[in-house]
């Protein structure tokens, strides 16, 4: 759902992005968004998590009558079901997993995304995506896709070009739902990814290694049964007109420049050129003592304030009070831990045209 605190803008020569329509306080909700598609990160998680909302399943009561594999946490999720093509392919896909384990996640994604509407796919392929999957991979995945799905179920818009673009978009914009926070849940822990979501509006929030927002998706909250809403919160003060940014790799923000740059390139397919990376790149080149590799200010302060020491997730303040007092309680978007930290004073008035890139 769009928020009155953000709007989509287009600058000639640049892509679409979201910006603040007014001054934003730390902890404010910037945007809530529903995924166009949610899909499991692994076939092994189908017995553990609901195939619709991906919360922990605690009962055998709801199981897909078609594939007899997917499980659901409630009648509501059961009625919503799960991607049709994935459902049909699951028995064969599980039987084949030992022969093609490295490509199973890509097939899970393609079977899920091609189960959505053509309009949703058109929205996704309109997003800029720098990664270029190898032709041999596309050809192999399409061969497996056609083998798993009867000819009469293959969507009319299934094509090499769309598959290429969808895989590129998924690599760049896929948002994870991490494992359960329960310390005694051994099948999937907080560092594992149980599922991914793809969005349209939220995908216009650009990456930065010094982000001003982060995303929360606590699907296991008992008060949110069946709710797959992702919530984007402000980390710091954001001036009117400022671009909204988030990290595409929340749990790697405390990495040194060289390692972080390679990680982003490998995981997301692009060379990061955010302000922090550009500054640290120059700093790395000019360093004389290569043995001292500490984050430089103000990045050291950001890491201390916003990187969770328990799981390397991102810490955001709780929402401000009704009278506008910023909370000193920070919550991790990954493990849920809460810590108390002092918040900086609001910044002085600045040029609204300066943006995070």
Secondary structure, DSSP 4 states (H G I P E B T S, - for coil): ---TTEEEEE-TTS-EEEEESS-B-TT-EEEEEE-SEEEES-GGGGGTB-TTT-PBP--SSEE-TTTS--EESSHHHHHH---HHHHHHHHHHHHHTTTSGGGHHHHHHHHHHTTS-HHHHHHHHTS-------HHHHHHHHHHHHHHS-GGGS-TT--HHHHHHHHHHHHHHPEEEEPPS-TT--SS-TTSEEEEEE-SGGGGSEE-TT-SEEEE--TT-GGGTT--EEEEEESS-B-TTPBPEE-TTGGGTTS-HHHHHHHHHHHHSS----HHHHHHHHHHHH-S-TT---PPTTHHHHHHHHB-TTTS-BEEEPPPPTT-PPPSEEEETTT--EEE-PPPPPPPP--TT----
